Amino acid sequence: MALVKFAPVGQYGLNKDLSTHELPLNIWTDVNNVRFLDGYAYQFFGYGEIYASPSVVPQYVLPVNISSARYWVYMSSAKSYAVTYTGGAVVHTDITHATPRTGTSNQWTYTLLSGLPVLNANDGKVPMYWDLVLANKFVDIPGFAARAQSCKSIRSYKNFLVALNVTIGGVNKPFLVKWSNPADPGAMPTSWDETNSAIEAGQTDLDGAETPIVDGLKLRDSFIIYTENSTHRMDYVGGNDIFSFRKIFGMSGILNKNCAVEFDGWHFVVTGSDIIIHDGQSSQSVLDKVFRRTFFQNLDVDYKSLVFAFKNPFLNEIYVAYPDIGATICNKAVVYNYVDKTVTLRDMPNISNANYGSISTDANGIWSADNDPWDSDLTYWNGPDYTPDTVKVMMASSAQKLYMLDASASNNGTAPVAYMERRGLSFDTPESIKLIKGIR
């Protein structure tokens, strides 16, 4: 009896775009909730609730450190909170701006400048920041209101803040890039006055852009600006120009805000027709002839504005969360391992955002936060979870929960449904009929 070996079973992961009859033996034609890592296939670890129930339905989450204490800030449609464990108890502190921002799912953007969180809700109001003092609340970033009303996205680059797709005097300027003067260490920039030649604040229309600016993100020593169908590079040069700008890709932009992730000197980007990686000079697809056609066919086009990406660095993964057909919030994710170059799928708990960072050390492995049954729990008694507490992924769910990824064997107490399927096997001899008598 012939023995046919399938090894390594996790080498290639999932492929749903090519003919099943032409694929190598160890490529899978359908997968759900299975992780491909180091050549092997594992069921994904699940997720569990952490920090108790938030005070509002969270739309956006981000980590901050306050005097060595680990906090998470979460935003809702009208409120802002900071949460941590203090003395074994969960404490949610209201830090809402005096003029609350009316955010919606996947319209928030954030950046850190000198460790201070800066957030923008894209709601027609000035971006805001928090000084990390629990007695204080979010306030407007200084000097912005004197020169502009709002922007679509705000990010940091070096010690500047960069506002993209800006509205001034009630008029939207979709190609405008506006930057502050440099900030002093530990502080916000003091001015956005582009008319003051004594400072480095300025603004310019993005040369060569044909569609509105959507978002931007740092890449090594540059800042990359994404429009709907083009990609541009911004570099600090000093002098009278301050920054230089040039188009690097003319047919590839970004699908939504929060659809670009930096890893190892590359950007991972969800575009309007593909998912690519690039180094600021050249690009390549990571889904073409693997899952590209299937992904865009399964994406609910009425809610494509909800698609976002996030990184799970401990396991070398980048997630693209999306609503599949019929869903109104992100209930699935394409998972790309950027070391092994594999693709897989997993279920997500109706999330609107996710980020990675440090959790409170008091919360790591505590008995009260573990929802797995005694007879199936895989974690150590009163010990650490699967990933280090410094690189935990936190997810904001429409169930009014904050979930921690890879923190449980179950999905918050429910066993996940996981499977791998392979169709079209011919064992390299399609002309013959086989009788399978056993699988090991």
Summary of the structure (lengths in Angstrom):
residues: 440
radius of gyration: 23.3
end to end distance: 13.9
largest distance: 83.5
contacts: 1463
relative contact order: 0.16
helix: 6%
strand: 42%
